[in-house]
Amino acid sequence: MIGRRNHNSAAYLGVALIAVLWCVAPASGGPITTPHAHDSELDHAVHDAAHAVDEAWEVFHQAALSGTLASPAIQTQVEQYLHESRTLLLDARRALDQNDRETVERVVERIHTLTTNAIELSREQKR
């Protein structure tokens, strides 16, 4: 019973916080964060990288669920690639916000390399 009371209190607190933020944000005269003007080519590159990360995770999850990953070592390697690509995606978005073309291009290229490797390893069949 105590756990339920704490859970309900947390839920009510969360709803109250959302309501307060909802009411305060319009009064501030605009959105909480101001969108930056991005180079559309860079924006597209980061968007594509995000899709590549999502696809690589999906291929990995399907292989893991079906039990077709070649080995535990392969699974570990794929997970490392995927976690690194997800972290790099955050770096790419930060660089995009700063209109840092060189960093975006370098990081997006690395993301595509990692996700391609993750997909190839995920599709490698048990022997």
N, CA, C and O atoms as a MOPAC input file, in Angstrom:
PM7 MOZYME 1SCF
protein

 N      0.81500 1    -1.19000 1     0.00000 1
 C      0.00000 1     0.00000 1     0.00000 1
 C      0.85800 1     1.25200 1     0.00000 1
 O      0.52800 1     2.23800 1    -0.66000 1
 N      1.95700 1     1.21500 1     0.73900 1
 C      2.82600 1     2.39100 1     0.79700 1
 C      3.41100 1     2.66400 1    -0.58200 1
 O      3.47800 1     3.81400 1    -1.01800 1
 N      3.84000 1     1.59200 1    -1.27600 1
 C      4.40500 1     1.76800 1    -2.61400 1
 C      3.41200 1     2.40400 1    -3.56700 1
 O      3.78000 1     3.25100 1    -4.38200 1
 N      2.14100 1     1.99400 1    -3.46700 1
 C      1.12100 1     2.54400 1    -4.33900 1
 C      0.93000 1     4.03000 1    -4.04400 1
 O      0.78000 1     4.82500 1    -4.97200 1
 N      0.93400 1     4.41500 1    -2.77900 1
 C      0.75100 1     5.82100 1    -2.41300 1
 C      1.90000 1     6.65500 1    -2.98100 1
 O      1.66800 1     7.74000 1    -3.51400 1
 N      3.12600 1     6.16500 1    -2.87500 1
 C      4.26600 1     6.89000 1    -3.42100 1
 C      4.18000 1     6.99500 1    -4.93700 1
 O      4.51300 1     8.02900 1    -5.51500 1
 N      3.73600 1     5.92800 1    -5.57100 1
 C      3.59600 1     5.94600 1    -7.02400 1
 C      2.53800 1     6.96800 1    -7.45400 1
 O      2.75500 1     7.74100 1    -8.38600 1
 N      1.40100 1     6.96300 1    -6.77000 1
 C      0.34700 1     7.91100 1    -7.10400 1
 C      0.79500 1     9.34000 1    -6.85400 1
 O      0.49300 1    10.22900 1    -7.65000 1
 N      1.50800 1     9.57500 1    -5.76700 1
 C      2.00400 1    10.92000 1    -5.47600 1
 C      2.95400 1    11.39100 1    -6.56400 1
 O      2.90200 1    12.54300 1    -6.99500 1
 N      3.81800 1    10.49100 1    -7.00300 1
 C      4.75700 1    10.84900 1    -8.07400 1
 C      4.01100 1    11.15400 1    -9.36500 1
 O      4.38000 1    12.07300 1   -10.09600 1
 N      2.97200 1    10.39300 1    -9.64600 1
 C      2.18800 1    10.63200 1   -10.86100 1
 C      1.48900 1    11.98600 1   -10.79600 1
 O      1.49200 1    12.74000 1   -11.76900 1
 N      0.89300 1    12.28600 1    -9.64800 1
 C      0.22400 1    13.57900 1    -9.50300 1
 C      1.21900 1    14.72200 1    -9.61200 1
 O      0.92400 1    15.75500 1   -10.21400 1
 N      2.40900 1    14.53600 1    -9.02500 1
 C      3.44300 1    15.56600 1    -9.10200 1
 C      3.86500 1    15.78400 1   -10.55200 1
 O      4.05100 1    16.92000 1   -10.99000 1
 N      4.01600 1    14.68200 1   -11.29500 1
 C      4.38900 1    14.78600 1   -12.70400 1
 C      3.34600 1    15.52800 1   -13.51900 1
 O      3.68300 1    16.38100 1   -14.34000 1
 N      2.09000 1    15.20600 1   -13.29500 1
 C      1.00200 1    15.87800 1   -14.01000 1
 C      0.97100 1    17.35600 1   -13.64700 1
 O      0.77500 1    18.20900 1   -14.51200 1
 N      1.16400 1    17.65500 1   -12.37000 1
 C      1.16700 1    19.05700 1   -11.92900 1
 C      2.31200 1    19.82100 1   -12.57200 1
 O      2.14000 1    20.96400 1   -12.99400 1
 N      3.48400 1    19.19400 1   -12.64700 1
 C      4.63800 1    19.84900 1   -13.25600 1
 C      4.37700 1    20.13600 1   -14.73400 1
 O      4.70000 1    21.21800 1   -15.22500 1
 N      3.80100 1    19.18200 1   -15.43300 1
 C      3.47600 1    19.38600 1   -16.85000 1
 C      2.48200 1    20.53000 1   -17.00800 1
 O      2.62200 1    21.36400 1   -17.90200 1
 N      1.48500 1    20.56500 1   -16.14100 1
 C      0.47700 1    21.63200 1   -16.21100 1
 C      1.11400 1    22.99400 1   -15.98300 1
 O      0.78900 1    23.95800 1   -16.67700 1
 N      2.01600 1    23.07700 1   -15.01700 1
 C      2.69000 1    24.36200 1   -14.73400 1
 C      3.52500 1    24.78000 1   -15.93200 1
 O      3.47700 1    25.93600 1   -16.35300 1
 N      4.29500 1    23.83800 1   -16.48700 1
 C      5.12700 1    24.17500 1   -17.64800 1
 C      4.27700 1    24.56200 1   -18.84900 1
 O      4.64400 1    25.45300 1   -19.61400 1
 N      3.14800 1    23.89700 1   -19.01300 1
 C      2.23800 1    24.20000 1   -20.11200 1
 C      1.72000 1    25.62900 1   -19.99300 1
 O      1.60600 1    26.34100 1   -20.99100 1
 N      1.41200 1    26.04000 1   -18.78100 1
 C      0.87000 1    27.38100 1   -18.55300 1
 C      1.94300 1    28.45200 1   -18.63400 1
 O      1.67900 1    29.56000 1   -19.09900 1
 N      3.14700 1    28.13400 1   -18.18700 1
 C      4.21800 1    29.12600 1   -18.13400 1
 C      4.85300 1    29.35400 1   -19.50100 1
 O      5.19700 1    30.48600 1   -19.84100 1
 N      5.01000 1    28.30200 1   -20.28300 1
 C      5.70400 1    28.42500 1   -21.57000 1
 C      5.06900 1    29.46500 1   -22.48500 1
 O      5.79900 1    30.29400 1   -23.02800 1
 N      3.74000 1    29.47200 1   -22.69000 1
 C      3.16800 1    30.49600 1   -23.55900 1
 C      3.35100 1    31.90500 1   -22.99100 1
 O      3.48000 1    32.86200 1   -23.75600 1
 N      3.36400 1    32.04600 1   -21.68000 1
 C      3.51700 1    33.36400 1   -21.06900 1
 C      4.91400 1    33.93000 1   -21.28100 1
 O      5.11700 1    35.14000 1   -21.18300 1
 N      5.86700 1    33.07100 1   -21.56700 1
 C      7.23600 1    33.54800 1   -21.74300 1
 C      7.43600 1    34.20800 1   -23.10200 1
 O      8.49900 1    34.76900 1   -23.36800 1
 N      6.43600 1    34.14800 1   -23.95000 1
 C      6.53600 1    34.82300 1   -25.24200 1
 C      7.04500 1    33.92900 1   -26.34700 1
 O      7.26900 1    34.40800 1   -27.45800 1
 N      7.23400 1    32.66700 1   -26.09100 1
 C      7.70500 1    31.78900 1   -27.14500 1
 C      8.11000 1    30.44400 1   -26.60200 1
 O      7.95200 1    30.16400 1   -25.41300 1
 N      8.63100 1    29.61500 1   -27.47600 1
 C      9.02600 1    28.28700 1   -27.04200 1
 C     10.19000 1    28.35500 1   -26.06400 1
 O     10.93600 1    29.33400 1   -26.03500 1
 N     10.33400 1    27.30800 1   -25.26900 1
 C     11.41100 1    27.26500 1   -24.28800 1
 C     12.76400 1    27.25200 1   -24.98200 1
 O     13.69900 1    27.91500 1   -24.53300 1
 N     12.87500 1    26.50600 1   -26.06500 1
 C     14.12500 1    26.50200 1   -26.81900 1
 C     13.86800 1    27.13600 1   -28.17500 1
 O     12.82700 1    26.90600 1   -28.79200 1
 N     14.79900 1    27.91700 1   -28.62300 1
 C     14.67300 1    28.58000 1   -29.91200 1
 C     15.36300 1    27.73400 1   -30.96600 1
 O     16.55000 1    27.43600 1   -30.83300 1
 N     14.65300 1    27.34500 1   -31.99900 1
 C     15.29700 1    26.54700 1   -33.03300 1
 C     16.34100 1    27.37400 1   -33.77300 1
 O     16.16000 1    28.56500 1   -34.02600 1
 N     17.44200 1    26.70100 1   -34.11200 1
 C     18.50300 1    27.37300 1   -34.85000 1
 C     18.27100 1    27.20000 1   -36.34400 1
 O     17.65100 1    26.23000 1   -36.78100 1
 N     18.76900 1    28.14100 1   -37.11200 1
 C     18.71100 1    28.00300 1   -38.56100 1
 C     19.79000 1    27.00500 1   -38.96000 1
 O     20.96900 1    27.22000 1   -38.67400 1
 N     19.40000 1    25.92200 1   -39.61400 1
 C     20.35200 1    24.89500 1   -40.00400 1
 C     20.53900 1    24.90700 1   -41.50400 1
 O     19.64200 1    25.28100 1   -42.26000 1
 N     21.71000 1    24.49400 1   -41.91500 1
 C     21.97800 1    24.21600 1   -43.30600 1
 C     21.14300 1    22.97700 1   -43.64800 1
 O     21.29600 1    21.93700 1   -43.00900 1
 N     20.27300 1    23.08000 1   -44.63700 1
 C     19.35500 1    21.97500 1   -44.93200 1
 C     20.09800 1    20.70100 1   -45.32200 1
 O     19.62000 1    19.60200 1   -45.03800 1
 N     21.23400 1    20.82300 1   -45.95300 1
 C     22.02700 1    19.64300 1   -46.31800 1
 C     22.54800 1    18.95000 1   -45.06000 1
 O     22.52400 1    17.72200 1   -44.96800 1
 N     23.01600 1    19.73600 1   -44.09800 1
 C     23.49400 1    19.16400 1   -42.83800 1
 C     22.34100 1    18.55400 1   -42.05900 1
 O     22.46800 1    17.47500 1   -41.48200 1
 N     21.22600 1    19.24900 1   -42.04800 1
 C     20.04000 1    18.75400 1   -41.35000 1
 C     19.62800 1    17.40200 1   -41.93600 1
 O     19.30100 1    16.47100 1   -41.20000 1
 N     19.64700 1    17.30900 1   -43.25400 1
 C     19.28800 1    16.06100 1   -43.93400 1
 C     20.28700 1    14.95400 1   -43.58400 1
 O     19.89000 1    13.80800 1   -43.37400 1
 N     21.57200 1    15.28500 1   -43.52000 1
 C     22.60200 1    14.28900 1   -43.19500 1
 C     22.39900 1    13.72600 1   -41.78600 1
 O     22.52800 1    12.52100 1   -41.56800 1
 N     22.08500 1    14.59800 1   -40.84300 1
 C     21.85000 1    14.14600 1   -39.46400 1
 C     20.56700 1    13.32000 1   -39.39900 1
 O     20.50900 1    12.31400 1   -38.69300 1
 N     19.55000 1    13.74300 1   -40.12900 1
 C     18.29200 1    12.99300 1   -40.18100 1
 C     18.53000 1    11.58800 1   -40.73400 1
 O     18.01400 1    10.61000 1   -40.19300 1
 N     19.30800 1    11.49100 1   -41.80700 1
 C     19.63200 1    10.18400 1   -42.39300 1
 C     20.42800 1     9.32600 1   -41.41800 1
 O     20.20900 1     8.11800 1   -41.32500 1
 N     21.34800 1     9.94700 1   -40.69400 1
 C     22.14700 1     9.21300 1   -39.70800 1
 C     21.24400 1     8.66000 1   -38.60700 1
 O     21.44200 1     7.53500 1   -38.14700 1
 N     20.26300 1     9.44100 1   -38.18700 1
 C     19.33100 1     8.98400 1   -37.16200 1
 C     18.54700 1     7.76700 1   -37.66400 1
 O     18.32000 1     6.82000 1   -36.91100 1
 N     18.13600 1     7.79500 1   -38.92600 1
 C     17.43000 1     6.65300 1   -39.50100 1
 C     18.34600 1     5.42500 1   -39.57600 1
 O     17.90600 1     4.29900 1   -39.34900 1
 N     19.61500 1     5.65500 1   -39.89500 1
 C     20.56700 1     4.54700 1   -39.95800 1
 C     20.73400 1     3.89500 1   -38.58200 1
 O     20.81800 1     2.67200 1   -38.47400 1
 N     20.78200 1     4.71600 1   -37.54300 1
 C     20.89500 1     4.19000 1   -36.17600 1
 C     19.64900 1     3.38700 1   -35.83000 1
 O     19.75100 1     2.28700 1   -35.28600 1
 N     18.48900 1     3.92100 1   -36.13600 1
 C     17.23300 1     3.20300 1   -35.86200 1
 C     17.18400 1     1.87200 1   -36.61000 1
 O     16.80300 1     0.85000 1   -36.03900 1
 N     17.56500 1     1.88500 1   -37.87500 1
 C     17.54900 1     0.65900 1   -38.67400 1
 C     18.50700 1    -0.38100 1   -38.10600 1
 O     18.16900 1    -1.56100 1   -38.01400 1
 N     19.70300 1     0.06300 1   -37.72500 1
 C     20.69200 1    -0.87100 1   -37.18200 1
 C     20.18600 1    -1.50900 1   -35.88700 1
 O     20.35800 1    -2.70900 1   -35.67500 1
 N     19.56300 1    -0.70600 1   -35.02500 1
 C     18.99000 1    -1.26400 1   -33.79500 1
 C     17.89400 1    -2.26300 1   -34.11900 1
 O     17.80300 1    -3.31000 1   -33.47900 1
 N     17.06600 1    -1.95600 1   -35.09900 1
 C     15.96700 1    -2.84900 1   -35.47100 1
 C     16.49800 1    -4.18300 1   -35.99300 1
 O     15.99800 1    -5.24000 1   -35.60900 1
 N     17.50000 1    -4.14200 1   -36.85900 1
 C     18.08700 1    -5.37500 1   -37.40200 1
 C     18.69700 1    -6.19700 1   -36.26400 1
 O     18.52900 1    -7.41500 1   -36.21000 1
 N     19.40200 1    -5.52200 1   -35.36400 1
 C     20.01000 1    -6.21000 1   -34.22100 1
 C     18.94300 1    -6.86100 1   -33.34100 1
 O     19.06900 1    -8.02500 1   -32.96100 1
 N     17.89100 1    -6.10400 1   -33.02000 1
 C     16.83600 1    -6.66000 1   -32.16100 1
 C     16.17600 1    -7.87500 1   -32.80200 1
 O     15.89900 1    -8.86600 1   -32.12600 1
 N     15.92800 1    -7.80100 1   -34.09500 1
 C     15.31500 1    -8.94900 1   -34.79000 1
 C     16.22400 1   -10.17300 1   -34.71700 1
 O     15.75400 1   -11.28500 1   -34.47500 1
 N     17.52300 1    -9.96900 1   -34.92500 1
 C     18.46600 1   -11.09000 1   -34.85800 1
 C     18.56100 1   -11.63700 1   -33.43800 1
 O     18.63100 1   -12.84900 1   -33.23800 1
 N     18.56200 1   -10.74500 1   -32.45900 1
 C     18.64500 1   -11.19000 1   -31.06300 1
 C     17.39300 1   -11.96400 1   -30.67000 1
 O     17.48000 1   -13.00400 1   -30.01600 1
 N     16.23600 1   -11.46200 1   -31.06500 1
 C     14.98700 1   -12.13500 1   -30.71700 1
 C     14.83700 1   -13.48400 1   -31.41000 1
 O     14.27500 1   -14.42100 1   -30.84400 1
 N     15.33900 1   -13.57600 1   -32.62700 1
 C     15.20700 1   -14.84000 1   -33.35800 1
 C     16.33100 1   -15.81300 1   -33.03100 1
 O     16.30900 1   -16.96000 1   -33.47600 1
 N     17.31800 1   -15.36100 1   -32.25300 1
 C     18.40900 1   -16.24300 1   -31.85700 1
 C     19.39200 1   -16.54600 1   -32.96100 1
 O     20.05800 1   -17.58000 1   -32.93200 1
 N     19.49400 1   -15.65200 1   -33.94400 1
 C     20.37200 1   -15.93000 1   -35.08400 1
 C     21.70900 1   -15.19900 1   -35.02200 1
 O     22.50100 1   -15.29200 1   -35.96000 1
 N     21.97600 1   -14.47200 1   -33.93500 1
 C     23.28600 1   -13.82300 1   -33.82700 1
 C     24.37100 1   -14.89100 1   -33.81000 1
 O     24.22000 1   -15.92700 1   -33.16300 1
 N     25.45800 1   -14.63600 1   -34.51900 1
 C     26.48800 1   -15.65200 1   -34.71900 1
 C     27.14200 1   -16.11300 1   -33.41600 1
 O     27.48100 1   -17.28900 1   -33.28400 1
 N     27.32400 1   -15.21300 1   -32.45900 1
 C     27.98100 1   -15.59600 1   -31.20700 1
 C     27.78500 1   -14.49800 1   -30.16900 1
 O     27.40300 1   -13.37700 1   -30.50600 1
 N     28.04400 1   -14.82000 1   -28.91500 1
 C     27.98700 1   -13.78100 1   -27.87400 1
 C     29.01400 1   -12.66300 1   -28.11800 1
 O     28.75200 1   -11.50100 1   -27.80700 1
 N     30.16200 1   -13.01400 1   -28.66500 1
 C     31.17500 1   -12.00000 1   -28.96200 1
 C     30.67000 1   -11.02800 1   -30.03200 1
 O     30.90400 1    -9.82200 1   -29.94800 1
 N     29.98200 1   -11.56100 1   -31.02900 1
 C     29.39300 1   -10.72100 1   -32.08500 1
 C     28.33700 1    -9.81700 1   -31.46900 1
 O     28.27300 1    -8.63000 1   -31.79100 1
 N     27.51600 1   -10.36000 1   -30.59400 1
 C     26.48300 1    -9.55600 1   -29.93900 1
 C     27.11400 1    -8.39100 1   -29.17900 1
 O     26.63800 1    -7.25900 1   -29.26100 1
 N     28.17700 1    -8.67100 1   -28.44800 1
 C     28.86200 1    -7.62700 1   -27.69000 1
 C     29.40400 1    -6.54800 1   -28.62200 1
 O     29.28000 1    -5.35600 1   -28.34000 1
 N     30.00800 1    -6.97200 1   -29.73900 1
 C     30.56300 1    -6.01400 1   -30.69200 1
 C     29.46100 1    -5.15000 1   -31.31000 1
 O     29.61200 1    -3.93400 1   -31.43100 1
 N     28.36800 1    -5.77800 1   -31.69400 1
 C     27.24900 1    -5.03100 1   -32.29000 1
 C     26.70200 1    -4.02200 1   -31.28300 1
 O     26.44600 1    -2.87000 1   -31.63300 1
 N     26.52400 1    -4.44600 1   -30.04800 1
 C     26.02400 1    -3.52900 1   -29.02200 1
 C     26.95400 1    -2.33600 1   -28.84300 1
 O     26.49100 1    -1.20900 1   -28.66600 1
 N     28.25700 1    -2.57500 1   -28.88700 1
 C     29.21500 1    -1.46000 1   -28.78400 1
 C     29.06200 1    -0.50300 1   -29.95900 1
 O     29.04700 1     0.71400 1   -29.77400 1
 N     28.95000 1    -1.04600 1   -31.15900 1
 C     28.74600 1    -0.20100 1   -32.33700 1
 C     27.47800 1     0.63700 1   -32.20000 1
 O     27.47200 1     1.83100 1   -32.49900 1
 N     26.41200 1    -0.00300 1   -31.74500 1
 C     25.13000 1     0.69600 1   -31.64300 1
 C     25.14900 1     1.77100 1   -30.56700 1
 O     24.62300 1     2.86400 1   -30.77600 1
 N     25.73600 1     1.48200 1   -29.44100 1
 C     25.80400 1     2.49200 1   -28.38200 1
 C     26.69000 1     3.66300 1   -28.81000 1
 O     26.36500 1     4.82100 1   -28.54700 1
 N     27.79900 1     3.36200 1   -29.46400 1
 C     28.66900 1     4.43800 1   -29.95100 1
 C     27.94800 1     5.28100 1   -31.00300 1
 O     28.06700 1     6.50600 1   -31.00300 1
 N     27.20700 1     4.63500 1   -31.89100 1
 C     26.49800 1     5.39100 1   -32.93500 1
 C     25.42900 1     6.29500 1   -32.32200 1
 O     25.20800 1     7.40800 1   -32.79800 1
 N     24.77300 1     5.82200 1   -31.27600 1
 C     23.75600 1     6.63100 1   -30.60800 1
 C     24.39900 1     7.85000 1   -29.93000 1
 O     23.85400 1     8.95200 1   -29.98200 1
 N     25.54400 1     7.64700 1   -29.30500 1
 C     26.27200 1     8.75700 1   -28.67900 1
 C     26.74500 1     9.74700 1   -29.73300 1
 O     26.64400 1    10.96000 1   -29.54700 1
 N     27.25700 1     9.23200 1   -30.82800 1
 C     27.71500 1    10.10500 1   -31.90800 1
 C     26.56100 1    10.89000 1   -32.52600 1
 O     26.75300 1    12.01400 1   -32.98900 1
 N     25.38600 1    10.31500 1   -32.53600 1
 C     24.22300 1    11.03200 1   -33.06600 1
 C     23.95400 1    12.28500 1   -32.23700 1
 O     23.60600 1    13.33000 1   -32.78700 1
 N     24.11100 1    12.18800 1   -30.93600 1
 C     23.97400 1    13.37800 1   -30.07600 1
 C     25.04100 1    14.41200 1   -30.42400 1
 O     24.76000 1    15.60900 1   -30.47200 1
 N     26.26500 1    13.94500 1   -30.66700 1
 C     27.34200 1    14.85500 1   -31.06300 1
 C     27.01500 1    15.53000 1   -32.39600 1
 O     27.26700 1    16.72200 1   -32.57100 1
 N     26.46100 1    14.77400 1   -33.32000 1
 C     26.10100 1    15.33500 1   -34.62800 1
 C     25.03300 1    16.40600 1   -34.47900 1
 O     25.08700 1    17.44100 1   -35.14300 1
 N     24.06500 1    16.16000 1   -33.61000 1
 C     23.00300 1    17.15000 1   -33.39600 1
 C     23.55000 1    18.41900 1   -32.74200 1
 O     23.13000 1    19.52700 1   -33.07900 1
 N     24.48300 1    18.25300 1   -31.81100 1
 C     25.11200 1    19.44300 1   -31.20200 1
 C     25.88200 1    20.23800 1   -32.25700 1
 O     25.79300 1    21.46400 1   -32.31100 1
 N     26.62800 1    19.53200 1   -33.08300 1
 C     27.39000 1    20.19600 1   -34.13800 1
 C     26.45500 1    20.87900 1   -35.13300 1
 O     26.76000 1    21.95800 1   -35.64000 1
 N     25.32400 1    20.25000 1   -35.40800 1
 C     24.32700 1    20.85400 1   -36.29700 1
 C     23.80500 1    22.15500 1   -35.69200 1
 O     23.67300 1    23.15700 1   -36.39500 1
 N     23.51300 1    22.14400 1   -34.41300 1
 C     23.03300 1    23.35000 1   -33.73800 1
 C     24.05400 1    24.48700 1   -33.80600 1
 O     23.69900 1    25.66600 1   -33.78200 1
 N     25.31400 1    24.10900 1   -33.89000 1
 C     26.38400 1    25.11500 1   -33.98100 1
 C     26.79100 1    25.39900 1   -35.42900 1
 O     27.73500 1    26.14700 1   -35.68400 1
 N     26.06900 1    24.79400 1   -36.36700 1
 C     26.38100 1    24.91900 1   -37.79300 1
 C     27.84100 1    24.57600 1   -38.08600 1
 O     28.49800 1    25.23900 1   -38.88800 1
 N     28.33300 1    23.53800 1   -37.42800 1
 C     29.71000 1    23.08000 1   -37.59100 1
 C     29.73900 1    21.97800 1   -38.64300 1
 O     29.68500 1    20.79000 1   -38.32300 1
 N     29.82600 1    22.39200 1   -39.89600 1
 C     29.74100 1    21.46800 1   -41.02900 1
 C     30.78100 1    20.35700 1   -40.94900 1
 O     30.44900 1    19.18800 1   -41.14600 1
 N     32.00900 1    20.69500 1   -40.66800 1
 C     33.09100 1    19.70500 1   -40.64900 1
 C     32.82100 1    18.60200 1   -39.62000 1
 O     32.99300 1    17.41900 1   -39.91400 1
 N     32.40500 1    18.98800 1   -38.43200 1
 C     32.12000 1    17.99900 1   -37.39000 1
 C     30.90800 1    17.15400 1   -37.75800 1
 O     30.92800 1    15.93500 1   -37.58500 1
 N     29.85600 1    17.78600 1   -38.26300 1
 C     28.67000 1    17.02700 1   -38.66500 1
 C     29.06500 1    15.98900 1   -39.70600 1
 O     28.70000 1    14.82100 1   -39.57300 1
 N     29.78500 1    16.38000 1   -40.71600 1
 C     30.15200 1    15.45100 1   -41.78400 1
 C     31.01900 1    14.31000 1   -41.26400 1
 O     30.80900 1    13.15500 1   -41.63300 1
 N     31.99400 1    14.62600 1   -40.40600 1
 C     32.88000 1    13.60500 1   -39.85900 1
 C     32.10300 1    12.62000 1   -38.97700 1
 O     32.28300 1    11.40600 1   -39.07700 1
 N     31.24600 1    13.15600 1   -38.12100 1
 C     30.49600 1    12.31200 1   -37.18600 1
 C     29.45800 1    11.47100 1   -37.93500 1
 O     29.28300 1    10.29200 1   -37.62700 1
 N     28.78000 1    12.05400 1   -38.89700 1
 C     27.77800 1    11.31100 1   -39.67400 1
 C     28.45300 1    10.17200 1   -40.44500 1
 O     27.90800 1     9.07100 1   -40.53500 1
 N     29.61500 1    10.43300 1   -40.98900 1
 C     30.34600 1     9.37500 1   -41.69800 1
 C     30.67400 1     8.22200 1   -40.74400 1
 O     30.52000 1     7.05300 1   -41.09900 1
 N     31.12200 1     8.55500 1   -39.54400 1
 C     31.43300 1     7.52100 1   -38.54200 1
 C     30.16500 1     6.73900 1   -38.14900 1
 O     30.20300 1     5.51900 1   -37.99100 1
 N     29.05900 1     7.45200 1   -37.99800 1
 C     27.78600 1     6.78400 1   -37.66300 1
 C     27.42100 1     5.77300 1   -38.74700 1
 O     27.02400 1     4.64800 1   -38.44100 1
 N     27.55400 1     6.16900 1   -40.01200 1
 C     27.19400 1     5.25700 1   -41.10300 1
 C     28.11900 1     4.03900 1   -41.13500 1
 O     27.67100 1     2.93300 1   -41.43600 1
 N     29.40000 1     4.23100 1   -40.83000 1
 C     30.33300 1     3.10700 1   -40.77100 1
 C     29.92500 1     2.13800 1   -39.65500 1
 O     29.87300 1     0.92600 1   -39.86000 1
 N     29.64000 1     2.69000 1   -38.47900 1
 C     29.25900 1     1.85400 1   -37.33500 1
 C     27.95300 1     1.10900 1   -37.58700 1
 O     27.84600 1    -0.08300 1   -37.29700 1
 N     26.97200 1     1.80800 1   -38.12400 1
 C     25.66800 1     1.16500 1   -38.33600 1
 C     25.74600 1     0.10800 1   -39.44500 1
 O     25.09100 1    -0.93000 1   -39.35600 1
 N     26.52900 1     0.36400 1   -40.47100 1
 C     26.72500 1    -0.63600 1   -41.52700 1
 C     27.38600 1    -1.88600 1   -40.95000 1
 O     26.96200 1    -3.00600 1   -41.23600 1
 N     28.41900 1    -1.69100 1   -40.14200 1
 C     29.09000 1    -2.83100 1   -39.50600 1
 C     28.13800 1    -3.58100 1   -38.57600 1
 O     28.14100 1    -4.81100 1   -38.54400 1
 N     27.32900 1    -2.84400 1   -37.82400 1
 C     26.38700 1    -3.47700 1   -36.89900 1
 C     25.36300 1    -4.31600 1   -37.65700 1
 O     25.03400 1    -5.42700 1   -37.24100 1
 N     24.86700 1    -3.78900 1   -38.75800 1
 C     23.88300 1    -4.52500 1   -39.56400 1
 C     24.51300 1    -5.77400 1   -40.16200 1
 O     23.91300 1    -6.84900 1   -40.12600 1
 N     25.72100 1    -5.64300 1   -40.71300 1
 C     26.39000 1    -6.80200 1   -41.31200 1
 C     26.63700 1    -7.89600 1   -40.28000 1
 O     26.40400 1    -9.07300 1   -40.55400 1
 N     27.10700 1    -7.51200 1   -39.09400 1
 C     27.35700 1    -8.50000 1   -38.04300 1
 C     26.05000 1    -9.11200 1   -37.52800 1
 O     26.00000 1   -10.30000 1   -37.21200 1
 N     25.00800 1    -8.30500 1   -37.44700 1
 C     23.71100 1    -8.81700 1   -36.98300 1
 C     23.13900 1    -9.84400 1   -37.95200 1
 O     22.42300 1   -10.75900 1   -37.54400 1
 N     23.44900 1    -9.69400 1   -39.20900 1
 C     22.92600 1   -10.61400 1   -40.23400 1
 C     23.81000 1   -11.84200 1   -40.42300 1
 O     23.42600 1   -12.79700 1   -41.10000 1
 N     24.99800 1   -11.80900 1   -39.81800 1
 C     25.88600 1   -12.96900 1   -39.91700 1
 C     25.24000 1   -14.14500 1   -39.18500 1
 O     24.87700 1   -14.03200 1   -38.01400 1
 N     25.10300 1   -15.23900 1   -39.86300 1
 C     24.40400 1   -16.40600 1   -39.30800 1
 C     25.34500 1   -17.27000 1   -38.46700 1
 O     26.56200 1   -17.27500 1   -38.65500 1
 N     24.73100 1   -18.00100 1   -37.53100 1
 C     25.47000 1   -18.98700 1   -36.74300 1
 C     26.02300 1   -20.03700 1   -37.69200 1
 O     25.42500 1   -20.36200 1   -38.71800 1
 N     27.18700 1   -20.55800 1   -37.31500 1
 C     27.79200 1   -21.60200 1   -38.16100 1
 C     27.61300 1   -22.95300 1   -37.54500 1
 O     28.05600 1   -23.95300 1   -38.11000 1

